Amino acid sequence: MDKTQYTRLKSLADDAIKHHERAREAYTALHDAHKRGEWDERLNNSYAWVIYYHLRHEQTTMPPVEARTALTEYMLMNPERPSRLHSRILLMAVRLSDREESNFNFVRFFNMWGMDNLLEEDWQQDVKERTDNGTGQPAGGPPVVFSSLAELAIRRYAQKAELQTVEPLYDQLLTSAIKRYPGQELYKYYLARNYAQTGRKELALKAYKRLALTSNQPYVWSGLAELLDDPQQRTATLCKAMLLNHDANRSGRLHLALAQQWIAAGNHPAAACELRQYRDIYQRNGWHLSDHYQRLRQRVPRDTQPAADNHALYQASLAPLDELLYSELPLTMLRVTTVFNDRRGVPTARLTTPDGNALFIPVKRLPGARPTAGTCYQARLVTVNDRTRPVTIAAAT
Protein backbone atom coordinates (compact mmCIF):
# COMPACT_ATOMS: atom_id res chain seq x y z
CA MET A 1 0.00 0.00 0.00
CA ASP A 2 1.47 3.34 -1.04
CA LYS A 3 1.46 6.45 1.12
CA THR A 4 -1.37 8.11 -0.83
CA GLN A 5 -3.71 5.14 -0.42
CA TYR A 6 -2.83 4.80 3.27
CA THR A 7 -3.53 8.49 3.88
CA ARG A 8 -6.87 8.29 2.06
CA LEU A 9 -8.06 5.26 4.04
CA LYS A 10 -6.84 6.70 7.33
CA SER A 11 -8.69 9.94 6.61
CA LEU A 12 -11.89 8.02 5.79
CA ALA A 13 -11.59 6.04 9.02
CA ASP A 14 -10.94 9.12 11.17
CA ASP A 15 -13.91 10.91 9.61
CA ALA A 16 -16.21 7.90 10.21
CA ILE A 17 -15.13 7.65 13.85
CA LYS A 18 -16.15 11.29 14.33
CA HIS A 19 -19.27 11.13 12.14
CA HIS A 20 -20.84 7.70 12.52
CA GLU A 21 -23.26 8.09 9.65
CA ARG A 22 -20.22 7.93 7.33
CA ALA A 23 -19.09 4.59 8.69
CA ARG A 24 -20.49 2.62 5.74
CA GLU A 25 -18.36 4.48 3.22
CA ALA A 26 -15.24 3.97 5.31
CA TYR A 27 -16.07 0.34 6.03
CA THR A 28 -16.56 -0.44 2.33
CA ALA A 29 -13.26 1.12 1.33
CA LEU A 30 -11.28 -0.50 4.15
CA HIS A 31 -12.97 -3.87 3.64
CA ASP A 32 -12.18 -3.87 -0.09
CA ALA A 33 -8.54 -2.94 0.51
CA HIS A 34 -8.12 -5.63 3.15
CA LYS A 35 -9.78 -8.22 0.93
CA ARG A 36 -7.42 -7.40 -1.97
CA GLY A 37 -4.42 -7.79 0.33
CA GLU A 38 -3.51 -4.12 -0.08
CA TRP A 39 -3.14 -3.48 3.60
CA ASP A 40 -1.07 -1.59 6.13
CA GLU A 41 -1.30 -2.94 9.67
CA ARG A 42 -1.21 0.61 11.00
CA LEU A 43 -4.87 0.75 9.89
CA ASN A 44 -5.91 -2.17 12.12
CA ASN A 45 -7.09 -0.13 15.08
CA SER A 46 -8.89 2.45 12.95
CA TYR A 47 -10.60 -0.26 10.94
CA ALA A 48 -11.70 -2.00 14.14
CA TRP A 49 -13.43 1.19 15.34
CA VAL A 50 -15.01 1.74 11.92
CA ILE A 51 -16.43 -1.78 12.05
CA TYR A 52 -17.99 -1.05 15.44
CA TYR A 53 -19.60 2.21 14.36
CA HIS A 54 -20.79 0.62 11.12
CA LEU A 55 -22.44 -2.20 13.07
CA ARG A 56 -23.94 0.14 15.64
CA HIS A 57 -25.26 2.69 13.15
CA GLU A 58 -27.01 0.07 11.00
CA GLN A 59 -27.62 -2.70 13.53
CA THR A 60 -31.37 -2.99 12.83
CA THR A 61 -31.15 -2.78 9.04
CA MET A 62 -27.82 -4.35 8.10
CA PRO A 63 -28.16 -7.69 6.27
CA PRO A 64 -27.09 -10.50 8.64
CA VAL A 65 -24.44 -11.82 6.26
CA GLU A 66 -22.80 -8.38 6.19
CA ALA A 67 -22.88 -8.16 9.98
CA ARG A 68 -21.26 -11.59 10.30
CA THR A 69 -18.59 -10.59 7.78
CA ALA A 70 -17.89 -7.38 9.70
CA LEU A 71 -17.48 -9.28 12.97
CA THR A 72 -15.08 -11.71 11.28
CA GLU A 73 -13.08 -8.78 9.90
CA TYR A 74 -12.93 -7.26 13.36
CA MET A 75 -11.40 -10.40 14.85
CA LEU A 76 -8.82 -10.49 12.02
CA MET A 77 -7.59 -7.06 13.14
CA ASN A 78 -6.22 -8.73 16.28
CA PRO A 79 -7.80 -6.05 18.48
CA GLU A 80 -6.59 -5.08 21.92
CA ARG A 81 -8.31 -7.15 24.56
CA PRO A 82 -9.73 -6.48 27.03
CA SER A 83 -10.77 -2.97 25.98
CA ARG A 84 -13.87 -0.80 25.72
CA LEU A 85 -13.97 -1.42 21.97
CA HIS A 86 -13.76 -5.17 22.44
CA SER A 87 -16.69 -5.06 24.87
CA ARG A 88 -18.75 -2.93 22.51
CA ILE A 89 -18.21 -5.43 19.73
CA LEU A 90 -19.48 -8.17 22.03
CA LEU A 91 -22.67 -6.19 22.56
CA MET A 92 -23.11 -5.97 18.78
CA ALA A 93 -22.67 -9.75 18.57
CA VAL A 94 -25.28 -10.30 21.29
CA ARG A 95 -27.76 -8.13 19.41
CA LEU A 96 -27.03 -9.90 16.15
CA SER A 97 -27.61 -13.26 17.82
CA ASP A 98 -31.00 -12.00 19.01
CA ARG A 99 -31.91 -11.20 15.39
CA GLU A 100 -30.32 -14.23 13.75
CA GLU A 101 -30.55 -17.15 16.15
CA SER A 102 -30.09 -19.86 13.53
CA ASN A 103 -27.53 -18.14 11.30
CA PHE A 104 -25.06 -16.73 13.81
CA ASN A 105 -22.93 -19.03 15.94
CA PHE A 106 -22.64 -16.96 19.11
CA VAL A 107 -20.96 -19.79 21.02
CA ARG A 108 -18.13 -19.90 18.51
CA PHE A 109 -17.86 -16.12 18.44
CA PHE A 110 -17.72 -15.77 22.23
CA ASN A 111 -15.02 -18.42 22.41
CA MET A 112 -12.98 -16.48 19.82
CA TRP A 113 -13.73 -13.15 21.52
CA GLY A 114 -12.35 -14.57 24.76
CA MET A 115 -14.79 -14.83 27.63
CA ASP A 116 -12.00 -13.90 30.03
CA ASN A 117 -11.80 -10.44 28.45
CA LEU A 118 -14.84 -8.93 30.17
CA LEU A 119 -14.12 -5.62 31.84
CA GLU A 120 -15.31 -4.74 35.33
CA GLU A 121 -17.85 -2.32 33.84
CA ASP A 122 -19.24 -5.13 31.67
CA TRP A 123 -20.62 -6.67 34.87
CA GLN A 124 -22.43 -3.52 35.98
CA GLN A 125 -26.22 -3.59 35.71
CA ASP A 126 -28.02 -0.44 34.55
CA VAL A 127 -30.62 0.77 37.06
CA LYS A 128 -33.17 3.37 35.94
CA GLU A 129 -36.16 4.95 37.62
CA ARG A 130 -39.57 4.16 36.19
CA THR A 131 -41.13 6.95 34.12
CA ASP A 132 -44.60 7.63 32.77
CA ASN A 133 -44.55 6.98 29.02
CA GLY A 134 -46.90 9.90 28.44
CA THR A 135 -45.21 12.60 30.50
CA GLY A 136 -41.71 11.28 31.04
CA GLN A 137 -42.10 12.05 34.73
CA PRO A 138 -41.16 9.59 37.49
CA ALA A 139 -43.86 6.93 37.80
CA GLY A 140 -42.94 5.57 41.22
CA GLY A 141 -42.40 1.95 42.16
CA PRO A 142 -39.13 0.03 42.20
CA PRO A 143 -36.48 0.99 39.64
CA VAL A 144 -35.99 -1.05 36.47
CA VAL A 145 -32.81 -3.15 36.45
CA PHE A 146 -31.31 -3.92 33.04
CA SER A 147 -28.97 -6.87 32.61
CA SER A 148 -25.26 -6.22 32.28
CA LEU A 149 -23.34 -7.07 29.12
CA ALA A 150 -21.77 -10.04 30.93
CA GLU A 151 -25.22 -11.38 31.80
CA LEU A 152 -26.50 -10.96 28.24
CA ALA A 153 -23.49 -12.84 26.88
CA ILE A 154 -23.70 -15.64 29.46
CA ARG A 155 -27.41 -16.20 28.83
CA ARG A 156 -27.00 -16.28 25.07
CA TYR A 157 -24.02 -18.63 25.36
CA ALA A 158 -25.89 -20.92 27.75
CA GLN A 159 -28.91 -21.08 25.46
CA LYS A 160 -26.83 -22.31 22.57
CA ALA A 161 -23.96 -24.23 24.16
CA GLU A 162 -24.02 -28.02 23.90
CA LEU A 163 -20.72 -28.75 25.60
CA GLN A 164 -19.11 -32.17 25.62
CA THR A 165 -15.68 -31.17 26.91
CA VAL A 166 -14.81 -29.15 29.98
CA GLU A 167 -14.46 -25.41 29.28
CA PRO A 168 -12.52 -24.01 32.27
CA LEU A 169 -13.17 -20.39 31.23
CA TYR A 170 -16.92 -21.06 31.10
CA ASP A 171 -16.78 -22.55 34.60
CA GLN A 172 -14.94 -19.45 35.81
CA LEU A 173 -17.38 -17.13 34.06
CA LEU A 174 -20.39 -18.77 35.70
CA THR A 175 -18.67 -18.79 39.09
CA SER A 176 -18.05 -15.06 38.73
CA ALA A 177 -21.69 -14.47 37.81
CA ILE A 178 -22.86 -16.43 40.87
CA LYS A 179 -20.64 -14.31 43.15
CA ARG A 180 -21.76 -11.04 41.59
CA TYR A 181 -25.48 -11.88 41.50
CA PRO A 182 -26.01 -14.25 44.45
CA GLY A 183 -29.76 -13.78 44.44
CA GLN A 184 -30.15 -15.01 40.85
CA GLU A 185 -30.69 -18.74 40.58
CA LEU A 186 -30.20 -18.88 36.83
CA TYR A 187 -26.38 -18.86 36.87
CA LYS A 188 -26.27 -21.60 39.50
CA TYR A 189 -28.51 -23.65 37.22
CA TYR A 190 -26.25 -22.99 34.21
CA LEU A 191 -23.26 -24.22 36.23
CA ALA A 192 -25.08 -27.37 37.35
CA ARG A 193 -26.17 -28.06 33.78
CA ASN A 194 -22.64 -27.43 32.51
CA TYR A 195 -21.28 -30.02 34.94
CA ALA A 196 -23.86 -32.52 33.65
CA GLN A 197 -23.19 -31.74 29.97
CA THR A 198 -19.46 -32.25 30.43
CA GLY A 199 -19.79 -35.58 32.27
CA ARG A 200 -18.96 -34.36 35.78
CA LYS A 201 -21.85 -36.20 37.37
CA GLU A 202 -20.88 -35.89 41.04
CA LEU A 203 -20.39 -32.14 40.75
CA ALA A 204 -23.66 -31.87 38.83
CA LEU A 205 -25.58 -33.87 41.44
CA LYS A 206 -24.21 -31.73 44.24
CA ALA A 207 -25.05 -28.50 42.41
CA TYR A 208 -28.56 -29.63 41.43
CA LYS A 209 -29.33 -30.84 44.95
CA ARG A 210 -28.24 -27.53 46.43
CA LEU A 211 -30.45 -25.71 43.93
CA ALA A 212 -33.44 -27.98 44.49
CA LEU A 213 -33.52 -27.10 48.18
CA THR A 214 -34.85 -23.66 47.32
CA SER A 215 -35.92 -23.76 43.68
CA ASN A 216 -39.47 -23.58 42.39
CA GLN A 217 -38.37 -23.97 38.77
CA PRO A 218 -39.44 -27.22 37.09
CA TYR A 219 -36.34 -27.27 34.87
CA VAL A 220 -34.13 -27.55 37.97
CA TRP A 221 -36.04 -30.60 39.20
CA SER A 222 -36.19 -32.29 35.81
CA GLY A 223 -32.45 -31.68 35.38
CA LEU A 224 -31.83 -33.35 38.72
CA ALA A 225 -34.05 -36.28 37.73
CA GLU A 226 -31.86 -37.02 34.69
CA LEU A 227 -28.89 -37.63 36.99
CA LEU A 228 -30.58 -40.02 39.40
CA ASP A 229 -30.25 -43.79 39.16
CA ASP A 230 -32.75 -44.70 41.87
CA PRO A 231 -36.17 -45.07 40.13
CA GLN A 232 -38.20 -43.87 43.12
CA GLN A 233 -36.05 -40.77 43.56
CA ARG A 234 -36.21 -40.03 39.85
CA THR A 235 -40.00 -40.39 39.89
CA ALA A 236 -40.22 -38.11 42.94
CA THR A 237 -38.19 -35.34 41.32
CA LEU A 238 -40.21 -35.57 38.11
CA CYS A 239 -43.43 -35.36 40.12
CA LYS A 240 -42.08 -32.30 41.90
CA ALA A 241 -41.26 -30.73 38.56
CA MET A 242 -44.76 -31.45 37.30
CA LEU A 243 -46.36 -29.93 40.40
CA LEU A 244 -44.29 -26.78 39.92
CA ASN A 245 -45.01 -26.49 36.20
CA HIS A 246 -47.69 -23.92 35.38
CA ASP A 247 -47.42 -23.93 31.59
CA ALA A 248 -49.09 -26.98 30.07
CA ASN A 249 -47.40 -26.37 26.72
CA ARG A 250 -44.00 -26.89 28.36
CA SER A 251 -44.86 -30.10 30.16
CA GLY A 252 -44.55 -32.53 27.25
CA ARG A 253 -41.14 -33.94 28.16
CA LEU A 254 -42.20 -34.30 31.78
CA HIS A 255 -45.26 -36.32 30.76
CA LEU A 256 -43.08 -38.65 28.68
CA ALA A 257 -40.47 -39.02 31.43
CA LEU A 258 -43.15 -39.86 33.99
CA ALA A 259 -44.87 -42.25 31.59
CA GLN A 260 -41.56 -44.11 31.24
CA GLN A 261 -41.24 -44.30 35.04
CA TRP A 262 -44.80 -45.58 35.53
CA ILE A 263 -44.34 -48.19 32.78
CA ALA A 264 -41.19 -49.47 34.46
CA ALA A 265 -43.08 -49.63 37.78
CA GLY A 266 -45.99 -51.51 36.17
CA ASN A 267 -48.49 -48.67 36.73
CA HIS A 268 -49.97 -48.68 33.24
CA PRO A 269 -53.09 -46.57 34.01
CA ALA A 270 -50.85 -43.76 35.30
CA ALA A 271 -48.56 -44.10 32.27
CA ALA A 272 -51.52 -44.00 29.89
CA CYS A 273 -52.72 -40.82 31.59
CA GLU A 274 -49.35 -39.14 31.02
CA LEU A 275 -49.27 -40.24 27.37
CA ARG A 276 -52.80 -38.97 26.81
CA GLN A 277 -51.90 -35.55 28.22
CA TYR A 278 -48.78 -35.39 26.08
CA ARG A 279 -50.79 -36.30 22.97
CA ASP A 280 -53.48 -33.72 23.74
CA ILE A 281 -50.93 -30.92 24.17
CA TYR A 282 -49.12 -31.71 20.95
CA GLN A 283 -52.22 -32.22 18.86
CA ARG A 284 -53.76 -29.02 20.19
CA ASN A 285 -50.68 -27.09 19.09
CA GLY A 286 -50.25 -28.92 15.81
CA TRP A 287 -46.89 -30.34 16.89
CA HIS A 288 -45.37 -33.61 15.71
CA LEU A 289 -45.71 -36.53 18.14
CA SER A 290 -42.22 -37.77 18.92
CA ASP A 291 -40.89 -41.24 18.19
CA HIS A 292 -40.28 -41.61 21.93
CA TYR A 293 -44.01 -41.17 22.53
CA GLN A 294 -44.81 -43.83 19.94
CA ARG A 295 -42.40 -46.29 21.55
CA LEU A 296 -43.81 -45.69 25.03
CA ARG A 297 -47.38 -46.08 23.82
CA GLN A 298 -46.52 -49.50 22.41
CA ARG A 299 -45.34 -50.60 25.87
CA VAL A 300 -48.74 -49.89 27.45
CA PRO A 301 -51.31 -52.71 27.00
CA ARG A 302 -54.03 -51.67 24.58
CA ASP A 303 -56.85 -52.47 26.98
CA THR A 304 -55.45 -50.16 29.67
CA GLN A 305 -57.94 -47.61 31.00
CA PRO A 306 -56.00 -44.35 31.63
CA ALA A 307 -56.24 -42.82 35.08
CA ALA A 308 -58.45 -39.75 35.10
CA ASP A 309 -55.77 -37.58 36.71
CA ASN A 310 -52.36 -38.19 38.26
CA HIS A 311 -52.20 -35.17 40.56
CA ALA A 312 -52.81 -37.15 43.74
CA LEU A 313 -50.18 -39.66 42.60
CA TYR A 314 -47.66 -36.84 42.14
CA GLN A 315 -48.20 -35.78 45.74
CA ALA A 316 -48.01 -39.33 47.04
CA SER A 317 -44.72 -39.94 45.22
CA LEU A 318 -42.71 -37.16 46.86
CA ALA A 319 -41.58 -39.04 49.99
CA PRO A 320 -38.16 -40.09 48.59
CA LEU A 321 -37.21 -36.41 48.42
CA ASP A 322 -36.87 -36.36 52.21
CA GLU A 323 -33.94 -38.76 52.03
CA LEU A 324 -32.52 -37.39 48.78
CA LEU A 325 -32.47 -33.70 49.68
CA TYR A 326 -33.60 -32.90 53.17
CA SER A 327 -32.26 -35.58 55.50
CA GLU A 328 -29.02 -33.66 56.12
CA LEU A 329 -30.90 -30.54 57.25
CA PRO A 330 -31.49 -30.38 61.02
CA LEU A 331 -35.00 -30.66 62.41
CA THR A 332 -36.25 -27.43 63.98
CA MET A 333 -39.22 -27.13 66.35
CA LEU A 334 -41.77 -24.49 65.32
CA ARG A 335 -44.46 -23.26 67.70
CA VAL A 336 -47.65 -21.47 66.62
CA THR A 337 -48.10 -18.18 68.45
CA THR A 338 -51.20 -16.93 66.65
CA VAL A 339 -53.49 -17.63 63.71
CA PHE A 340 -54.95 -14.69 61.75
CA ASN A 341 -56.22 -13.63 58.33
CA ASP A 342 -53.65 -11.73 56.31
CA ARG A 343 -54.46 -8.62 54.27
CA ARG A 344 -55.87 -10.83 51.49
CA GLY A 345 -58.04 -12.72 53.94
CA VAL A 346 -55.91 -15.90 53.82
CA PRO A 347 -55.75 -17.79 57.14
CA THR A 348 -52.11 -17.62 58.22
CA ALA A 349 -50.15 -18.96 61.16
CA ARG A 350 -47.31 -17.13 62.86
CA LEU A 351 -44.71 -19.66 64.05
CA THR A 352 -41.52 -19.06 65.99
CA THR A 353 -38.26 -20.97 66.11
CA PRO A 354 -36.45 -21.74 69.39
CA ASP A 355 -34.22 -18.69 68.86
CA GLY A 356 -37.22 -16.39 68.40
CA ASN A 357 -37.34 -15.96 64.61
CA ALA A 358 -40.84 -15.72 63.14
CA LEU A 359 -42.22 -17.49 60.06
CA PHE A 360 -45.61 -16.83 58.49
CA ILE A 361 -47.15 -19.83 56.74
CA PRO A 362 -50.65 -20.19 55.19
CA VAL A 363 -52.74 -22.56 57.30
CA LYS A 364 -53.54 -24.73 54.28
CA ARG A 365 -49.84 -25.64 54.01
CA LEU A 366 -49.69 -26.98 57.54
CA PRO A 367 -50.37 -30.69 58.08
CA GLY A 368 -53.23 -32.00 60.21
CA ALA A 369 -56.11 -30.09 61.75
CA ARG A 370 -56.31 -26.31 61.84
CA PRO A 371 -53.64 -25.14 64.29
CA THR A 372 -54.16 -23.04 67.39
CA ALA A 373 -51.74 -21.13 69.58
CA GLY A 374 -49.30 -23.62 71.07
CA THR A 375 -49.49 -26.18 68.25
CA CYS A 376 -45.99 -27.47 67.42
CA TYR A 377 -44.39 -28.76 64.23
CA GLN A 378 -41.04 -30.20 63.25
CA ALA A 379 -39.56 -28.61 60.16
CA ARG A 380 -36.42 -28.49 58.08
CA LEU A 381 -35.59 -24.91 57.12
CA VAL A 382 -33.58 -23.23 54.39
CA THR A 383 -32.64 -19.57 54.07
CA VAL A 384 -32.48 -17.81 50.70
CA ASN A 385 -31.79 -14.08 50.35
CA ASP A 386 -32.26 -13.64 54.11
CA ARG A 387 -35.70 -15.28 54.01
CA THR A 388 -36.24 -18.53 55.90
CA ARG A 389 -38.85 -21.06 54.85
CA PRO A 390 -39.59 -24.71 55.55
CA VAL A 391 -38.88 -27.38 52.95
CA THR A 392 -40.51 -30.09 55.10
CA ILE A 393 -42.96 -29.68 57.92
CA ALA A 394 -44.77 -32.32 60.01
CA ALA A 395 -46.74 -32.45 63.24
CA ALA A 396 -44.47 -32.71 66.26
CA THR A 397 -44.34 -36.14 67.85
Secondary structure, DSSP 8 states (H G I E B T S, - for coil): --HHHHHHHHHHHHHHHHSGGGHHHHHHHHHHHHHHT---GGGHHHHHHHHHHHHHHTTTTS-HHHHHHHHHHHHHT---SSSHHHHHHHHHHHHHHHH-TTT--HHHHHHHH-TT---GGGG--EEE--B-TTT-SB--SS-EEE--HHHHHHHHHHHH----S--HHHHHHHHHHHHH-TT-HHHHHHHHHHHHHTT-HHHHHHHHHHHHTT---HHHHHHHHTT--SHHHHHHHHHHHHHH---GGG-HHHHHHHHHHHHHHT-HHHHHHHHHHHHHHHHHHT----HHHHHHHHTS-TT----S--HHHHHHT-THHIIIIITTS-EEEEEEEEEEE-TTS-EEEEEE-TTS-EEEEEGGGSSSS---TT-EEEEEEEEETTEEEEEEEEE--
